[in-house]
Amino acid sequence: MYNHNDELLINKTTQNLLSNLKIKCKVIVSDFLHILKKHNEIIGLLWGGSISRDESDEYSDIDLFCLCKKDQNTSLVNKIIDSISKDNRVDRVVSQGIFQWLGQTITIYFKNEEFFSIDIGFIEYSNRNSFFWEPKGLIIWDNENIISKNQKKIQELSGYKKYPFFSSQPILHSILMIKKIKKNLLRGHLWNCNEYLNKLRRNLIFLLRIHIINAEDFLGNPERNIEDVFPEEIIIRLNDTQPQILHTDITRCTLLIIDWLLEIINSDIVKQETIDSKMIEWYFVELNNSLNFLGKENM
């Protein structure tokens, strides 16, 4: 256990975040922040995720982003894993590999805590300016002012442009997915079709979320927490696009999404994606051709 009155945890930002946790988890996080602070190789730490955005619930985990002094931090990560694993509250430390949005990642699971865990991402120094520092994440420490400068750049961007995990051309990508679905239906590769249909639905949800209900302030996949932001009628309609792994049902769901995409284009939303009238015309042609093709397939 550590002295929780030192300079790190006097920080009001940290105290506010900790106040969102139950007492046992609050102590655990405080202790693990101290463990990370002890390593001079970590020159900055951002607390991100749903807790920092004030969107957490009793099932939320902790997301910590560590800026490292150098690249190739395997030895540092191993030292931290070794230190953490000795804590008798820890059930398992899992090394997950490298993720675009977390860097080299470990996850800590705890005894008697089914839903509480801590994800720690280690960001290499050479990626300091290209890494996505969550715009609503809260800085715990930042020795060289690197995190704050890069976070400010992201915060100054407008709308969903500040979130790098989105498709920049969802209608175009939807058409490409529809083409793949048609090919794989002809081949009888229904599981391939299902995968492409999931991607197609994700593009549709992106369009609905960003352009229809203007709920652009989110991270990760566009379908994240949609039950909390979409009207019930949209959820019901989306539910109907989940197919069984059957030729006829995949075709039916693809047709439903194509109809929906045509509605969106007709509502002038597409103008926010491109101003090329020839491209818009091509969208209509391709989607209507797919309607005809799949309609015949489904007869």
Secondary structure, DSSP 8 states (H G I E B T S, - for coil): ---TTSHHHH-HHHHHHHTTS-HHHHHHHHHHHHHHHT-TTEEEEEEEHHHHTT---TT--EEEEEEESSS--HHHHHHHHHHHHTSTTEEEEEEEEEETTTEEEEEEEETTEEEEEEEEEEE-GGGTTTS---TT-EEEEETTSHHHHHHHHHHTS-GGGG-TTS-S-HHHHHHHHHHHHHHHHHHT-HHHHHHHHHHHHHHHHHHIIIIIS------S-TTTTHHHHS-HHHHHHHHTT---SSHHHHHHHHHHHHHHHHHHHHTTGGGGT---HHHHHHHHHHHHHHHHHHHHHT-
